[in-house]
Amino acid sequence: MDEEKFRRCYKEDCKHPVKHLDEQGLSWCGHHWRRREKILDTSTKACIICGKEKLSKDFKSPKINEPATVSKICKDCYTWLDVKLRTHSKRADTPLTMTTWLEALEQSEGNCDYCKTFVGIGNLTIEHMTPISKGGSNDKSNIAAICRSCNTSKGGRDIETWQRSTEATQLLIGFQEHLGLSSFETINLAIKQLAIAMNGADYRKEM
């Protein structure tokens, strides 16, 4: 065996010390060996964002101080998330970092932070409890991971206003179910009772 192959990495112009020897007798430094192993790796796993089964080499590797969740996100979805977060960052004084959002996803375990329904991490959306338009920030304390249904329902309202509205709607639905009334009948009954309370005799006729 050529002694030169054991003295340095077989990759041209590489000056790193040799740490591995492959089945063909070629010597590799630690850096090029890891790259080689990654290329040869044919194992697969599912991305937690898109749900697609992909090769392990198509996934991101966590950087220092990044949540372990990064390793469960394919590179395509990571890029998509990065663009999405940059868009949110433009609307506030402080940026919404990938670490902040991934930590919110980890804590949710796929459950909506508001209604607690399990929808899966890939179906959770970025939520500002106090909207940016009303002075909210991208700080971790103002970020929640919620389902699309809650996000659409809440809209641009702050969480307290939205929760009061939601509770009122739930009470109304419970009232309708208890009396066996349709939405139209409930509104009709409410108008009648309001008219009676205001002594509006003309409104007491059958409608």
C-alpha positions in Angstrom: 0.0 0.0 0.0 1.3 3.4 -0.9 2.5 5.0 2.3 1.5 8.4 1.1 -2.1 7.5 1.4 -1.7 7.0 5.1 0.1 10.3 5.6 -2.6 12.6 4.4 -6.2 12.7 3.2 -6.6 11.3 -0.3 -8.6 14.3 -1.4 -6.4 16.6 -3.5 -5.0 19.7 -1.7 -6.4 18.5 1.7 -4.0 19.0 4.6 -6.2 17.7 7.4 -4.8 14.7 9.4 -6.1 11.3 8.4 -8.6 9.7 10.7 -10.4 7.0 8.6 -9.5 4.3 6.1 -12.2 3.0 3.7 -12.7 -0.5 2.3 -10.6 0.5 -0.8 -7.6 1.5 1.4 -8.0 5.2 0.8 -7.4 7.5 3.8 -9.8 10.3 4.8 -9.6 13.2 7.1 -12.6 13.6 9.5 -14.1 16.4 7.4 -14.2 14.6 4.1 -15.2 11.4 5.8 -18.3 13.0 7.2 -19.2 14.4 3.8 -18.6 11.0 2.2 -20.8 9.3 4.8 -23.6 11.8 4.2 -23.4 11.2 0.4 -23.5 7.5 0.8 -26.4 7.6 3.4 -29.6 6.3 1.8 -31.7 6.3 5.0 -34.9 8.3 4.9 -37.2 10.1 7.3 -40.3 12.2 7.2 -40.2 16.0 7.4 -42.4 17.3 10.2 -43.5 20.3 8.1 -44.4 18.9 4.7 -44.7 15.3 5.8 -42.8 13.9 2.8 -40.3 11.0 3.2 -36.9 12.2 2.1 -33.2 11.2 2.2 -31.5 12.0 5.5 -29.0 14.2 3.6 -31.9 16.4 2.5 -32.4 17.6 6.1 -30.8 20.4 8.0 -28.4 19.9 10.8 -28.8 22.0 14.0 -26.3 24.8 14.5 -25.0 25.8 17.9 -28.0 26.9 20.2 -30.6 25.8 17.6 -33.4 23.5 18.7 -33.1 19.8 17.8 -36.3 20.2 15.8 -34.1 21.6 13.0 -32.9 18.0 12.2 -36.6 17.0 11.5 -37.1 19.7 8.9 -36.1 19.1 5.3 -34.0 21.8 3.6 -36.8 22.9 1.3 -39.2 23.5 4.2 -36.4 25.2 6.2 -35.9 27.7 3.3 -39.7 28.2 3.1 -39.9 28.9 6.8 -36.9 31.3 6.7 -38.7 33.4 4.0 -41.9 33.3 6.0 -40.1 34.5 9.2 -38.3 37.3 7.3 -41.7 38.5 6.1 -43.0 38.6 9.7 -39.8 40.4 10.8 -40.4 43.2 8.4 -43.7 44.1 10.2 -42.1 44.5 13.6 -39.3 46.3 15.3 -37.5 43.1 16.2 -37.0 40.0 14.0 -38.8 36.7 14.5 -36.0 34.2 14.7 -36.0 30.6 13.6 -35.1 29.5 17.1 -38.1 31.3 18.6 -40.5 29.8 16.2 -39.0 26.2 16.4 -39.2 26.4 20.2 -42.9 27.4 20.0 -43.5 24.4 17.7 -41.6 22.0 20.0 -43.7 23.2 23.0 -46.9 22.8 21.1 -46.2 19.1 20.3 -48.5 19.6 17.3 -51.4 21.0 19.4 -53.0 24.4 18.8 -52.1 26.7 21.7 -55.6 28.1 21.7 -58.1 25.3 21.1 -55.7 22.5 22.1 -56.7 20.5 19.0 -54.0 18.3 17.6 -53.3 19.2 14.0 -49.7 18.3 13.6 -46.7 20.6 13.6 -46.8 21.1 9.9 -50.3 22.7 10.2 -49.6 25.2 12.9 -49.3 28.9 12.0 -47.5 31.8 13.4 -49.6 33.8 15.8 -49.0 37.1 17.5 -51.2 37.2 20.6 -51.0 41.0 20.5 -51.1 41.9 16.8 -48.1 43.7 15.4 -50.5 46.4 14.1 -51.5 47.0 17.7 -48.0 47.3 19.1 -47.2 43.5 19.4 -43.7 42.3 19.0 -41.9 39.2 17.8 -40.7 38.4 21.3 -41.1 34.8 22.4 -43.8 35.8 25.0 -46.0 37.1 22.2 -45.7 34.2 19.8 -48.0 31.2 19.7 -48.4 28.2 17.4 -52.1 27.9 16.5 -54.3 26.0 13.9 -55.5 27.8 10.8 -59.1 27.8 12.1 -58.2 29.8 15.2 -55.9 32.1 13.2 -58.7 32.9 10.7 -61.3 33.3 13.5 -59.0 35.7 15.6 -58.0 37.8 12.7 -56.5 41.2 13.8 -58.0 41.2 17.2 -56.0 40.9 20.4 -56.4 37.6 22.3 -58.6 39.0 25.1 -61.1 40.5 22.6 -61.2 37.4 20.5 -61.6 35.1 23.5 -64.6 37.1 24.8 -66.1 36.9 21.3 -65.5 33.2 21.1 -67.1 32.6 24.6 -70.1 34.6 23.6 -70.5 32.6 20.4 -70.2 29.3 22.3 -72.9 30.5 24.8 -75.2 31.4 21.9 -74.7 28.0 20.3 -75.4 26.3 23.6 -78.5 28.4 24.0 -79.7 27.4 20.5 -79.1 23.7 21.2 -80.8 23.9 24.5 -84.0 25.4 23.1 -83.8 23.5 19.8 -83.7 26.8 17.8 -82.1 27.6 14.5 -79.8 30.7 14.1 -82.7 32.6 12.5 -85.2 31.6 15.2 -82.7 32.7 17.9 -82.2 36.1 16.3 -86.0 36.4 15.9 -86.5 35.6 19.6 -83.8 38.0 20.7 -85.5 40.8 18.7 -88.8 40.1 20.3 -87.4 40.1 23.8 -85.6 43.3 23.1 -88.8 44.9 21.8 -90.7 43.8 24.9 -88.0 45.2 27.2 -88.2 48.5 25.4 -92.0 48.5 25.5 -92.1 48.4 21.7 -95.6 47.0 21.2 -95.4 47.1 17.4 -92.5 44.6 17.5 -94.4 42.0 19.6 -96.4 40.6 16.7 -95.6 37.2 15.3 -92.7 37.4 12.9 
